[in-house]
């Protein structure tokens, strides 16, 4: 088990320059933080992050990691 969420692979996304991947990650974080409505944040996820993870052939582990992060927040908000 590693301390990061990196999953090694041989896809086109894995072969990109690290600065390109960093700029994609920063763009998605900034978009998620600055957009005001839930549908726009979900659009960034569905139209941006999910296709990138599918291109990297890690869609399953990516969705599992997202679910592990979102589930506690969703449960606590539901209880409130």
PDB file of N, CA, C and O in Angstrom:
ATOM      1  N   UNK A   1       0.846  -1.181   0.000  1.00  0.00           N
ATOM      2  CA  UNK A   1       0.000   0.000   0.000  1.00  0.00           C
ATOM      3  C   UNK A   1       0.888   1.241   0.000  1.00  0.00           C
ATOM      4  O   UNK A   1       1.885   1.307   0.720  1.00  0.00           O
ATOM      5  N   UNK A   2       0.518   2.205  -0.804  1.00  0.00           N
ATOM      6  CA  UNK A   2       1.308   3.423  -0.895  1.00  0.00           C
ATOM      7  C   UNK A   2       0.582   4.576  -0.208  1.00  0.00           C
ATOM      8  O   UNK A   2      -0.598   4.479   0.128  1.00  0.00           O
ATOM      9  N   UNK A   3       1.303   5.644  -0.014  1.00  0.00           N
ATOM     10  CA  UNK A   3       0.723   6.815   0.632  1.00  0.00           C
ATOM     11  C   UNK A   3       0.082   7.756  -0.380  1.00  0.00           C
ATOM     12  O   UNK A   3      -0.487   8.779   0.001  1.00  0.00           O
ATOM     13  N   UNK A   4       0.167   7.421  -1.664  1.00  0.00           N
ATOM     14  CA  UNK A   4      -0.418   8.267  -2.701  1.00  0.00           C
ATOM     15  C   UNK A   4      -1.534   7.515  -3.407  1.00  0.00           C
ATOM     16  O   UNK A   4      -1.747   6.325  -3.173  1.00  0.00           O
ATOM     17  N   UNK A   5      -2.235   8.222  -4.266  1.00  0.00           N
ATOM     18  CA  UNK A   5      -3.294   7.602  -5.060  1.00  0.00           C
ATOM     19  C   UNK A   5      -2.800   7.236  -6.457  1.00  0.00           C
ATOM     20  O   UNK A   5      -3.613   6.875  -7.309  1.00  0.00           O
ATOM     21  N   UNK A   6      -1.504   7.315  -6.719  1.00  0.00           N
ATOM     22  CA  UNK A   6      -0.955   7.027  -8.037  1.00  0.00           C
ATOM     23  C   UNK A   6      -1.095   5.551  -8.360  1.00  0.00           C
ATOM     24  O   UNK A   6      -0.781   4.687  -7.541  1.00  0.00           O
ATOM     25  N   UNK A   7      -1.572   5.276  -9.568  1.00  0.00           N
ATOM     26  CA  UNK A   7      -1.687   3.908 -10.057  1.00  0.00           C
ATOM     27  C   UNK A   7      -0.834   3.817 -11.314  1.00  0.00           C
ATOM     28  O   UNK A   7      -1.149   4.479 -12.303  1.00  0.00           O
ATOM     29  N   UNK A   8       0.226   3.030 -11.314  1.00  0.00           N
ATOM     30  CA  UNK A   8       1.094   2.952 -12.490  1.00  0.00           C
ATOM     31  C   UNK A   8       0.373   2.304 -13.666  1.00  0.00           C
ATOM     32  O   UNK A   8      -0.509   1.466 -13.481  1.00  0.00           O
ATOM     33  N   UNK A   9       0.751   2.694 -14.858  1.00  0.00           N
ATOM     34  CA  UNK A   9       0.145   2.133 -16.049  1.00  0.00           C
ATOM     35  C   UNK A   9       0.915   2.525 -17.292  1.00  0.00           C
ATOM     36  O   UNK A   9       1.900   3.260 -17.222  1.00  0.00           O
ATOM     37  N   UNK A  10       0.455   2.026 -18.439  1.00  0.00           N
ATOM     38  CA  UNK A  10       1.114   2.289 -19.713  1.00  0.00           C
ATOM     39  C   UNK A  10       0.162   2.952 -20.702  1.00  0.00           C
ATOM     40  O   UNK A  10       0.197   2.627 -21.889  1.00  0.00           O
ATOM     41  N   UNK A  11      -0.667   3.848 -20.258  1.00  0.00           N
ATOM     42  CA  UNK A  11      -1.633   4.501 -21.136  1.00  0.00           C
ATOM     43  C   UNK A  11      -1.070   5.811 -21.669  1.00  0.00           C
ATOM     44  O   UNK A  11       0.030   6.225 -21.302  1.00  0.00           O
ATOM     45  N   UNK A  12      -1.833   6.452 -22.532  1.00  0.00           N
ATOM     46  CA  UNK A  12      -1.437   7.742 -23.070  1.00  0.00           C
ATOM     47  C   UNK A  12      -1.357   8.813 -21.999  1.00  0.00           C
ATOM     48  O   UNK A  12      -0.496   9.691 -22.052  1.00  0.00           O
ATOM     49  N   UNK A  13      -2.241   8.744 -21.044  1.00  0.00           N
ATOM     50  CA  UNK A  13      -2.222   9.725 -19.950  1.00  0.00           C
ATOM     51  C   UNK A  13      -0.979   9.563 -19.093  1.00  0.00           C
ATOM     52  O   UNK A  13      -0.395  10.553 -18.650  1.00  0.00           O
ATOM     53  N   UNK A  14      -0.573   8.335 -18.857  1.00  0.00           N
ATOM     54  CA  UNK A  14       0.621   8.089 -18.052  1.00  0.00           C
ATOM     55  C   UNK A  14       1.881   8.594 -18.746  1.00  0.00           C
ATOM     56  O   UNK A  14       2.855   8.949 -18.083  1.00  0.00           O
ATOM     57  N   UNK A  15       1.866   8.627 -20.076  1.00  0.00           N
ATOM     58  CA  UNK A  15       3.067   9.041 -20.794  1.00  0.00           C
ATOM     59  C   UNK A  15       3.142  10.553 -21.009  1.00  0.00           C
ATOM     60  O   UNK A  15       4.115  11.036 -21.587  1.00  0.00           O
ATOM     61  N   UNK A  16       2.147  11.305 -20.562  1.00  0.00           N
ATOM     62  CA  UNK A  16       2.199  12.760 -20.691  1.00  0.00           C
ATOM     63  C   UNK A  16       3.273  13.349 -19.789  1.00  0.00           C
ATOM     64  O   UNK A  16       3.698  12.732 -18.812  1.00  0.00           O
ATOM     65  N   UNK A  17       3.697  14.544 -20.136  1.00  0.00           N
ATOM     66  CA  UNK A  17       4.650  15.282 -19.320  1.00  0.00           C
ATOM     67  C   UNK A  17       4.026  15.525 -17.941  1.00  0.00           C
ATOM     68  O   UNK A  17       2.840  15.845 -17.857  1.00  0.00           O
ATOM     69  N   UNK A  18       4.796  15.381 -16.869  1.00  0.00           N
ATOM     70  CA  UNK A  18       4.241  15.611 -15.530  1.00  0.00           C
ATOM     71  C   UNK A  18       3.655  17.012 -15.340  1.00  0.00           C
ATOM     72  O   UNK A  18       2.687  17.177 -14.598  1.00  0.00           O
ATOM     73  N   UNK A  19       4.222  18.011 -15.994  1.00  0.00           N
ATOM     74  CA  UNK A  19       3.665  19.364 -15.872  1.00  0.00           C
ATOM     75  C   UNK A  19       2.297  19.465 -16.539  1.00  0.00           C
ATOM     76  O   UNK A  19       1.440  20.223 -16.084  1.00  0.00           O
ATOM     77  N   UNK A  20       2.089  18.713 -17.606  1.00  0.00           N
ATOM     78  CA  UNK A  20       0.775  18.683 -18.246  1.00  0.00           C
ATOM     79  C   UNK A  20      -0.254  18.050 -17.314  1.00  0.00           C
ATOM     80  O   UNK A  20      -1.372  18.546 -17.180  1.00  0.00           O
ATOM     81  N   UNK A  21       0.131  16.960 -16.679  1.00  0.00           N
ATOM     82  CA  UNK A  21      -0.774  16.311 -15.733  1.00  0.00           C
ATOM     83  C   UNK A  21      -1.037  17.202 -14.523  1.00  0.00           C
ATOM     84  O   UNK A  21      -2.152  17.225 -14.002  1.00  0.00           O
ATOM     85  N   UNK A  22      -0.031  17.929 -14.078  1.00  0.00           N
ATOM     86  CA  UNK A  22      -0.213  18.858 -12.971  1.00  0.00           C
ATOM     87  C   UNK A  22      -1.166  19.982 -13.345  1.00  0.00           C
ATOM     88  O   UNK A  22      -2.003  20.380 -12.534  1.00  0.00           O
ATOM     89  N   UNK A  23      -1.048  20.494 -14.558  1.00  0.00           N
ATOM     90  CA  UNK A  23      -1.958  21.561 -14.986  1.00  0.00           C
ATOM     91  C   UNK A  23      -3.387  21.042 -15.127  1.00  0.00           C
ATOM     92  O   UNK A  23      -4.328  21.775 -14.821  1.00  0.00           O
ATOM     93  N   UNK A  24      -3.581  19.811 -15.578  1.00  0.00           N
ATOM     94  CA  UNK A  24      -4.928  19.225 -15.634  1.00  0.00           C
ATOM     95  C   UNK A  24      -5.505  19.071 -14.227  1.00  0.00           C
ATOM     96  O   UNK A  24      -6.681  19.355 -14.000  1.00  0.00           O
ATOM     97  N   UNK A  25      -4.684  18.628 -13.294  1.00  0.00           N
ATOM     98  CA  UNK A  25      -5.152  18.462 -11.917  1.00  0.00           C
ATOM     99  C   UNK A  25      -5.505  19.810 -11.297  1.00  0.00           C
ATOM    100  O   UNK A  25      -6.535  19.937 -10.635  1.00  0.00           O
ATOM    101  N   UNK A  26      -4.666  20.806 -11.504  1.00  0.00           N
ATOM    102  CA  UNK A  26      -4.950  22.125 -10.941  1.00  0.00           C
ATOM    103  C   UNK A  26      -6.184  22.755 -11.567  1.00  0.00           C
ATOM    104  O   UNK A  26      -6.968  23.408 -10.880  1.00  0.00           O
ATOM    105  N   UNK A  27      -6.359  22.560 -12.871  1.00  0.00           N
ATOM    106  CA  UNK A  27      -7.543  23.101 -13.535  1.00  0.00           C
ATOM    107  C   UNK A  27      -8.814  22.468 -12.988  1.00  0.00           C
ATOM    108  O   UNK A  27      -9.815  23.161 -12.808  1.00  0.00           O
ATOM    109  N   UNK A  28      -8.795  21.170 -12.722  1.00  0.00           N
ATOM    110  CA  UNK A  28      -9.989  20.520 -12.184  1.00  0.00           C
ATOM    111  C   UNK A  28     -10.249  20.949 -10.743  1.00  0.00           C
ATOM    112  O   UNK A  28     -11.407  21.096 -10.353  1.00  0.00           O
ATOM    113  N   UNK A  29      -9.212  21.151  -9.951  1.00  0.00           N
ATOM    114  CA  UNK A  29      -9.396  21.608  -8.570  1.00  0.00           C
ATOM    115  C   UNK A  29      -9.946  23.028  -8.550  1.00  0.00           C
ATOM    116  O   UNK A  29     -10.869  23.328  -7.793  1.00  0.00           O
ATOM    117  N   UNK A  30      -9.385  23.896  -9.377  1.00  0.00           N
ATOM    118  CA  UNK A  30      -9.858  25.284  -9.432  1.00  0.00           C
ATOM    119  C   UNK A  30     -11.300  25.329  -9.934  1.00  0.00           C
ATOM    120  O   UNK A  30     -12.119  26.076  -9.399  1.00  0.00           O
ATOM    121  N   UNK A  31     -11.615  24.534 -10.957  1.00  0.00           N
ATOM    122  CA  UNK A  31     -12.990  24.512 -11.468  1.00  0.00           C
ATOM    123  C   UNK A  31     -13.956  24.007 -10.402  1.00  0.00           C
ATOM    124  O   UNK A  31     -15.035  24.573 -10.225  1.00  0.00           O
ATOM    125  N   UNK A  32     -13.583  22.962  -9.702  1.00  0.00           N
ATOM    126  CA  UNK A  32     -14.451  22.429  -8.651  1.00  0.00           C
ATOM    127  C   UNK A  32     -14.628  23.387  -7.488  1.00  0.00           C
ATOM    128  O   UNK A  32     -15.684  23.405  -6.856  1.00  0.00           O
ATOM    129  N   UNK A  33     -13.607  24.185  -7.198  1.00  0.00           N
ATOM    130  CA  UNK A  33     -13.684  25.104  -6.069  1.00  0.00           C
ATOM    131  C   UNK A  33     -14.398  26.402  -6.415  1.00  0.00           C
ATOM    132  O   UNK A  33     -14.991  27.026  -5.535  1.00  0.00           O
ATOM    133  N   UNK A  34     -14.356  26.818  -7.661  1.00  0.00           N
ATOM    134  CA  UNK A  34     -14.935  28.113  -8.017  1.00  0.00           C
ATOM    135  C   UNK A  34     -16.345  28.018  -8.577  1.00  0.00           C
ATOM    136  O   UNK A  34     -17.077  29.008  -8.555  1.00  0.00           O
ATOM    137  N   UNK A  35     -16.737  26.881  -9.068  1.00  0.00           N
ATOM    138  CA  UNK A  35     -18.093  26.749  -9.598  1.00  0.00           C
ATOM    139  C   UNK A  35     -19.093  26.728  -8.450  1.00  0.00           C
ATOM    140  O   UNK A  35     -18.833  26.154  -7.392  1.00  0.00           O
ATOM    141  N   UNK A  36     -20.225  27.354  -8.673  1.00  0.00           N
ATOM    142  CA  UNK A  36     -21.158  27.568  -7.565  1.00  0.00           C
ATOM    143  C   UNK A  36     -22.260  26.526  -7.442  1.00  0.00           C
ATOM    144  O   UNK A  36     -22.798  26.335  -6.351  1.00  0.00           O
ATOM    145  N   UNK A  37     -22.608  25.853  -8.524  1.00  0.00           N
ATOM    146  CA  UNK A  37     -23.745  24.940  -8.459  1.00  0.00           C
ATOM    147  C   UNK A  37     -23.280  23.489  -8.539  1.00  0.00           C
ATOM    148  O   UNK A  37     -22.241  23.186  -9.127  1.00  0.00           O
ATOM    149  N   UNK A  38     -24.048  22.622  -7.952  1.00  0.00           N
ATOM    150  CA  UNK A  38     -23.741  21.195  -7.963  1.00  0.00           C
ATOM    151  C   UNK A  38     -23.707  20.644  -9.394  1.00  0.00           C
ATOM    152  O   UNK A  38     -22.798  19.876  -9.713  1.00  0.00           O
ATOM    153  N   UNK A  39     -24.662  21.003 -10.276  1.00  0.00           N
ATOM    154  CA  UNK A  39     -24.580  20.465 -11.637  1.00  0.00           C
ATOM    155  C   UNK A  39     -23.301  20.867 -12.379  1.00  0.00           C
ATOM    156  O   UNK A  39     -22.777  20.079 -13.166  1.00  0.00           O
ATOM    157  N   UNK A  40     -22.800  22.063 -12.145  1.00  0.00           N
ATOM    158  CA  UNK A  40     -21.570  22.457 -12.832  1.00  0.00           C
ATOM    159  C   UNK A  40     -20.364  21.697 -12.295  1.00  0.00           C
ATOM    160  O   UNK A  40     -19.466  21.353 -13.063  1.00  0.00           O
ATOM    161  N   UNK A  41     -20.327  21.429 -11.001  1.00  0.00           N
ATOM    162  CA  UNK A  41     -19.239  20.635 -10.437  1.00  0.00           C
ATOM    163  C   UNK A  41     -19.324  19.194 -10.937  1.00  0.00           C
ATOM    164  O   UNK A  41     -18.300  18.586 -11.248  1.00  0.00           O
ATOM    165  N   UNK A  42     -20.528  18.650 -11.016  1.00  0.00           N
ATOM    166  CA  UNK A  42     -20.700  17.300 -11.566  1.00  0.00           C
ATOM    167  C   UNK A  42     -20.326  17.247 -13.032  1.00  0.00           C
ATOM    168  O   UNK A  42     -19.814  16.229 -13.498  1.00  0.00           O
ATOM    169  N   UNK A  43     -20.570  18.329 -13.777  1.00  0.00           N
ATOM    170  CA  UNK A  43     -20.175  18.377 -15.187  1.00  0.00           C
ATOM    171  C   UNK A  43     -18.661  18.321 -15.327  1.00  0.00           C
ATOM    172  O   UNK A  43     -18.148  17.669 -16.237  1.00  0.00           O
ATOM    173  N   UNK A  44     -17.941  18.995 -14.438  1.00  0.00           N
ATOM    174  CA  UNK A  44     -16.474  18.909 -14.459  1.00  0.00           C
ATOM    175  C   UNK A  44     -16.045  17.475 -14.200  1.00  0.00           C
ATOM    176  O   UNK A  44     -15.117  16.980 -14.840  1.00  0.00           O
ATOM    177  N   UNK A  45     -16.704  16.809 -13.278  1.00  0.00           N
ATOM    178  CA  UNK A  45     -16.372  15.421 -12.967  1.00  0.00           C
ATOM    179  C   UNK A  45     -16.682  14.500 -14.140  1.00  0.00           C
ATOM    180  O   UNK A  45     -15.837  13.707 -14.556  1.00  0.00           O
ATOM    181  N   UNK A  46     -17.905  14.608 -14.675  1.00  0.00           N
ATOM    182  CA  UNK A  46     -18.342  13.685 -15.720  1.00  0.00           C
ATOM    183  C   UNK A  46     -17.674  13.980 -17.063  1.00  0.00           C
ATOM    184  O   UNK A  46     -17.323  13.055 -17.795  1.00  0.00           O
ATOM    185  N   UNK A  47     -17.499  15.246 -17.388  1.00  0.00           N
ATOM    186  CA  UNK A  47     -16.944  15.602 -18.694  1.00  0.00           C
ATOM    187  C   UNK A  47     -15.428  15.771 -18.680  1.00  0.00           C
ATOM    188  O   UNK A  47     -14.806  15.808 -19.742  1.00  0.00           O
ATOM    189  N   UNK A  48     -14.826  15.873 -17.504  1.00  0.00           N
ATOM    190  CA  UNK A  48     -13.393  16.094 -17.440  1.00  0.00           C
ATOM    191  C   UNK A  48     -12.620  14.961 -16.797  1.00  0.00           C
ATOM    192  O   UNK A  48     -11.734  14.372 -17.415  1.00  0.00           O
ATOM    193  N   UNK A  49     -12.956  14.661 -15.564  1.00  0.00           N
ATOM    194  CA  UNK A  49     -12.164  13.693 -14.816  1.00  0.00           C
ATOM    195  C   UNK A  49     -12.464  12.240 -15.177  1.00  0.00           C
ATOM    196  O   UNK A  49     -11.541  11.432 -15.283  1.00  0.00           O
ATOM    197  N   UNK A  50     -13.717  11.902 -15.364  1.00  0.00           N
ATOM    198  CA  UNK A  50     -14.061  10.520 -15.695  1.00  0.00           C
ATOM    199  C   UNK A  50     -13.475  10.091 -17.041  1.00  0.00           C
ATOM    200  O   UNK A  50     -12.927   8.992 -17.125  1.00  0.00           O
ATOM    201  N   UNK A  51     -13.564  10.916 -18.115  1.00  0.00           N
ATOM    202  CA  UNK A  51     -12.913  10.498 -19.365  1.00  0.00           C
ATOM    203  C   UNK A  51     -11.392  10.374 -19.255  1.00  0.00           C
ATOM    204  O   UNK A  51     -10.797   9.496 -19.880  1.00  0.00           O
ATOM    205  N   UNK A  52     -10.765  11.241 -18.471  1.00  0.00           N
ATOM    206  CA  UNK A  52      -9.318  11.121 -18.279  1.00  0.00           C
ATOM    207  C   UNK A  52      -8.958   9.820 -17.565  1.00  0.00           C
ATOM    208  O   UNK A  52      -7.972   9.171 -17.913  1.00  0.00           O
ATOM    209  N   UNK A  53      -9.746   9.445 -16.578  1.00  0.00           N
ATOM    210  CA  UNK A  53      -9.458   8.191 -15.883  1.00  0.00           C
ATOM    211  C   UNK A  53      -9.764   6.984 -16.771  1.00  0.00           C
ATOM    212  O   UNK A  53      -9.100   5.953 -16.666  1.00  0.00           O
ATOM    213  N   UNK A  54     -10.759   7.108 -17.638  1.00  0.00           N
ATOM    214  CA  UNK A  54     -11.032   6.023 -18.587  1.00  0.00           C
ATOM    215  C   UNK A  54      -9.891   5.904 -19.593  1.00  0.00           C
ATOM    216  O   UNK A  54      -9.506   4.796 -19.968  1.00  0.00           O
ATOM    217  N   UNK A  55      -9.346   7.050 -20.034  1.00  0.00           N
ATOM    218  CA  UNK A  55      -8.217   7.036 -20.960  1.00  0.00           C
ATOM    219  C   UNK A  55      -6.998   6.382 -20.309  1.00  0.00           C
ATOM    220  O   UNK A  55      -6.229   5.690 -20.977  1.00  0.00           O
ATOM    221  N   UNK A  56      -6.828   6.601 -19.021  1.00  0.00           N
ATOM    222  CA  UNK A  56      -5.705   6.013 -18.290  1.00  0.00           C
ATOM    223  C   UNK A  56      -5.970   4.563 -17.906  1.00  0.00           C
ATOM    224  O   UNK A  56      -5.097   3.900 -17.346  1.00  0.00           O
ATOM    225  N   UNK A  57      -7.157   4.072 -18.200  1.00  0.00           N
ATOM    226  CA  UNK A  57      -7.578   2.706 -17.879  1.00  0.00           C
ATOM    227  C   UNK A  57      -7.588   2.438 -16.374  1.00  0.00           C
ATOM    228  O   UNK A  57      -7.227   1.350 -15.924  1.00  0.00           O
ATOM    229  N   UNK A  58      -8.005   3.444 -15.606  1.00  0.00           N
ATOM    230  CA  UNK A  58      -8.108   3.283 -14.148  1.00  0.00           C
ATOM    231  C   UNK A  58      -9.472   3.779 -13.660  1.00  0.00           C
ATOM    232  O   UNK A  58      -9.593   4.248 -12.528  1.00  0.00           O
ATOM    233  N   UNK A  59     -10.483   3.678 -14.499  1.00  0.00           N
ATOM    234  CA  UNK A  59     -11.803   4.202 -14.144  1.00  0.00           C
ATOM    235  C   UNK A  59     -12.360   3.536 -12.889  1.00  0.00           C
ATOM    236  O   UNK A  59     -12.908   4.220 -12.025  1.00  0.00           O
ATOM    237  N   UNK A  60     -12.230   2.223 -12.774  1.00  0.00           N
ATOM    238  CA  UNK A  60     -12.744   1.515 -11.593  1.00  0.00           C
ATOM    239  C   UNK A  60     -12.103   1.967 -10.294  1.00  0.00           C
ATOM    240  O   UNK A  60     -12.811   2.353  -9.364  1.00  0.00           O
ATOM    241  N   UNK A  61     -10.754   1.929 -10.206  1.00  0.00           N
ATOM    242  CA  UNK A  61     -10.119   2.404  -8.970  1.00  0.00           C
ATOM    243  C   UNK A  61     -10.387   3.884  -8.698  1.00  0.00           C
ATOM    244  O   UNK A  61     -10.503   4.289  -7.542  1.00  0.00           O
ATOM    245  N   UNK A  62     -10.485   4.688  -9.749  1.00  0.00           N
ATOM    246  CA  UNK A  62     -10.778   6.114  -9.577  1.00  0.00           C
ATOM    247  C   UNK A  62     -12.159   6.318  -8.965  1.00  0.00           C
ATOM    248  O   UNK A  62     -12.317   7.111  -8.037  1.00  0.00           O
ATOM    249  N   UNK A  63     -13.153   5.608  -9.477  1.00  0.00           N
ATOM    250  CA  UNK A  63     -14.509   5.749  -8.943  1.00  0.00           C
ATOM    251  C   UNK A  63     -14.607   5.210  -7.524  1.00  0.00           C
ATOM    252  O   UNK A  63     -15.331   5.768  -6.700  1.00  0.00           O
ATOM    253  N   UNK A  64     -13.883   4.125  -7.224  1.00  0.00           N
ATOM    254  CA  UNK A  64     -13.869   3.604  -5.851  1.00  0.00           C
ATOM    255  C   UNK A  64     -13.244   4.621  -4.890  1.00  0.00           C
ATOM    256  O   UNK A  64     -13.745   4.817  -3.783  1.00  0.00           O
ATOM    257  N   UNK A  65     -12.161   5.262  -5.305  1.00  0.00           N
ATOM    258  CA  UNK A  65     -11.526   6.270  -4.450  1.00  0.00           C
ATOM    259  C   UNK A  65     -12.454   7.463  -4.247  1.00  0.00           C
ATOM    260  O   UNK A  65     -12.537   7.999  -3.142  1.00  0.00           O
ATOM    261  N   UNK A  66     -13.152   7.885  -5.303  1.00  0.00           N
ATOM    262  CA  UNK A  66     -14.101   8.996  -5.176  1.00  0.00           C
ATOM    263  C   UNK A  66     -15.235   8.629  -4.224  1.00  0.00           C
ATOM    264  O   UNK A  66     -15.664   9.450  -3.413  1.00  0.00           O
ATOM    265  N   UNK A  67     -15.712   7.404  -4.327  1.00  0.00           N
ATOM    266  CA  UNK A  67     -16.793   6.966  -3.446  1.00  0.00           C
ATOM    267  C   UNK A  67     -16.336   6.919  -1.999  1.00  0.00           C
ATOM    268  O   UNK A  67     -17.100   7.282  -1.104  1.00  0.00           O
ATOM    269  N   UNK A  68     -15.106   6.480  -1.744  1.00  0.00           N
ATOM    270  CA  UNK A  68     -14.583   6.434  -0.384  1.00  0.00           C
ATOM    271  C   UNK A  68     -14.451   7.828   0.217  1.00  0.00           C
ATOM    272  O   UNK A  68     -14.573   7.997   1.430  1.00  0.00           O
ATOM    273  N   UNK A  69     -14.203   8.819  -0.620  1.00  0.00           N
ATOM    274  CA  UNK A  69     -14.068  10.191  -0.125  1.00  0.00           C
ATOM    275  C   UNK A  69     -15.433  10.847   0.052  1.00  0.00           C
ATOM    276  O   UNK A  69     -15.663  11.540   1.043  1.00  0.00           O
ATOM    277  N   UNK A  70     -16.335  10.634  -0.894  1.00  0.00           N
ATOM    278  CA  UNK A  70     -17.624  11.325  -0.892  1.00  0.00           C
ATOM    279  C   UNK A  70     -18.604  10.700   0.105  1.00  0.00           C
ATOM    280  O   UNK A  70     -19.403  11.419   0.706  1.00  0.00           O
ATOM    281  N   UNK A  71     -18.561   9.397   0.290  1.00  0.00           N
ATOM    282  CA  UNK A  71     -19.550   8.709   1.123  1.00  0.00           C
ATOM    283  C   UNK A  71     -19.634   9.262   2.542  1.00  0.00           C
ATOM    284  O   UNK A  71     -20.749   9.518   2.997  1.00  0.00           O
ATOM    285  N   UNK A  72     -18.537   9.465   3.277  1.00  0.00           N
ATOM    286  CA  UNK A  72     -18.674  10.007   4.644  1.00  0.00           C
ATOM    287  C   UNK A  72     -19.291  11.407   4.664  1.00  0.00           C
ATOM    288  O   UNK A  72     -20.088  11.721   5.548  1.00  0.00           O
ATOM    289  N   UNK A  73     -18.926  12.247   3.695  1.00  0.00           N
ATOM    290  CA  UNK A  73     -19.501  13.588   3.648  1.00  0.00           C
ATOM    291  C   UNK A  73     -20.997  13.529   3.336  1.00  0.00           C
ATOM    292  O   UNK A  73     -21.793  14.232   3.960  1.00  0.00           O
ATOM    293  N   UNK A  74     -21.372  12.701   2.383  1.00  0.00           N
ATOM    294  CA  UNK A  74     -22.789  12.585   2.022  1.00  0.00           C
ATOM    295  C   UNK A  74     -23.599  12.038   3.187  1.00  0.00           C
ATOM    296  O   UNK A  74     -24.707  12.509   3.442  1.00  0.00           O
ATOM    297  N   UNK A  75     -23.073  11.070   3.886  1.00  0.00           N
ATOM    298  CA  UNK A  75     -23.775  10.493   5.027  1.00  0.00           C
ATOM    299  C   UNK A  75     -23.938  11.518   6.142  1.00  0.00           C
ATOM    300  O   UNK A  75     -25.018  11.628   6.721  1.00  0.00           O
ATOM    301  N   UNK A  76     -22.895  12.264   6.450  1.00  0.00           N
ATOM    302  CA  UNK A  76     -23.013  13.257   7.511  1.00  0.00           C
ATOM    303  C   UNK A  76     -23.961  14.382   7.129  1.00  0.00           C
ATOM    304  O   UNK A  76     -24.697  14.882   7.980  1.00  0.00           O
ATOM    305  N   UNK A  77     -23.958  14.790   5.866  1.00  0.00           N
ATOM    306  CA  UNK A  77     -24.904  15.821   5.436  1.00  0.00           C
ATOM    307  C   UNK A  77     -26.344  15.322   5.475  1.00  0.00           C
ATOM    308  O   UNK A  77     -27.257  16.081   5.799  1.00  0.00           O
ATOM    309  N   UNK A  78     -26.547  14.046   5.147  1.00  0.00           N
ATOM    310  CA  UNK A  78     -27.882  13.475   5.203  1.00  0.00           C
ATOM    311  C   UNK A  78     -28.398  13.449   6.640  1.00  0.00           C
ATOM    312  O   UNK A  78     -29.572  13.723   6.892  1.00  0.00           O
ATOM    313  N   UNK A  79     -27.513  13.119   7.574  1.00  0.00           N
ATOM    314  CA  UNK A  79     -27.924  13.060   8.981  1.00  0.00           C
ATOM    315  C   UNK A  79     -28.244  14.454   9.542  1.00  0.00           C
ATOM    316  O   UNK A  79     -29.107  14.596  10.409  1.00  0.00           O
ATOM    317  N   UNK A  80     -27.559  15.454   9.050  1.00  0.00           N
ATOM    318  CA  UNK A  80     -27.815  16.817   9.534  1.00  0.00           C
ATOM    319  C   UNK A  80     -29.129  17.305   8.970  1.00  0.00           C
ATOM    320  O   UNK A  80     -29.540  18.432   9.250  1.00  0.00           O
TER     321      UNK A  80
END
